[in-house]
Amino acid sequence: MNRVAIIDLGTNTFNLLIVQFNVDKTYELICQTKISVKLGEGGITKAFIAPEPFQRGIDALKMHRLTIQLHNADKVVAFATSAIREASNGKDFIAKAKEVTKIDIEMISGEREAELIYLGVRDAVKMTADVSLIIDIGGGSTEFIIANNETIFWKQSFLLGAARLLEIFKPSDPIKEDEINAVSSYLKQELKPLFEAIKKFPVTELIGSSGSFDSLAEMIAYRFYTPDVLKDKTEFTFHIPDCATIYSTLMKSTKQDRLEMKGLISMRVDMIVISSILVHFILVELGIHKMRLSTYSLKEGVLHELIQ
């Protein structure tokens, strides 16, 4: 096994990572790409993958299969997360993908997803004995992990992904104050297990894992610094006042405004408002004043395990 392709079948995007393993347990990045699939569109709250997103997902896997062949990967590991896991026809999707692309997809639990995210984050960010709250905002679910550099103290996957919350709340454009409050109230209710866990394991910082946090960092870099501050970095420390400014800008923005924002890729234009409400809510609710980005997530966690 010299060259491995890892596919993370997320709710919004199918991410592909191809690496070349070296004998000394290091690796070289060969290719990294993602395709927007929006699997949850029109069906996520009904626990069903609608026909169009279903086909988009299969087409994305065909594209990834071509990329994998182009780069001569010896092995393919693929993981399905929330949208496929929760869908009544999730197993049908996996079967169809196998038939069309010959790719075997493993459906993983939310707990397992959280574990892999932790391994990925720990490889990207210099963690210490201090306790951090790691958050990975997906489309279908959001994983919360309380951990330090040695161990996970608590973890849970909640059905609070950005695509799912969008489908539930269908906010106006731009979002209204009462809609922001409704989302925050819902989060306060749903995240009670997290608040209980935080009492037991107080945290000193938030670490945001890729996705929406990548976009937040890129928008901040363009607005206040230079895109170079993120170049070749696997971690980035947020300046909280910068985050507050971006949050306030996003809350007033229309979809058209966001399409023109530097650092915000088009596939995140719809989700970023809801994601920002979630991040802002956690920072305020838990009184956290330190936040970092990890550019690694689930697929790098899988990579960590394969190397070990």
HUJO-V630797 format. One record per helix or strand of 2 or more residues. SS is the DSSP state (H for helix, E for strand). FROM is the first residue (numbers start at 1). LEN is the number of residues. If there is no record, write none. Layout:
# HUJO-V630797
SS|FROM|LEN + SS|FROM|LEN
This chain:
# HUJO-V630797
E|3|7 + E|13|9 + E|27|10 + H|44|3 + H|51|20 + E|75|6 + H|82|5 + H|90|12 + E|105|3 + H|110|15 + E|132|6 + E|142|6 + E|152|7 + H|162|8 + H|177|14 + H|192|9 + E|205|5 + H|212|13 + H|227|4 + E|235|4 + H|240|13 + H|255|5 + H|266|3 + H|272|15 + E|291|4 + H|298|10
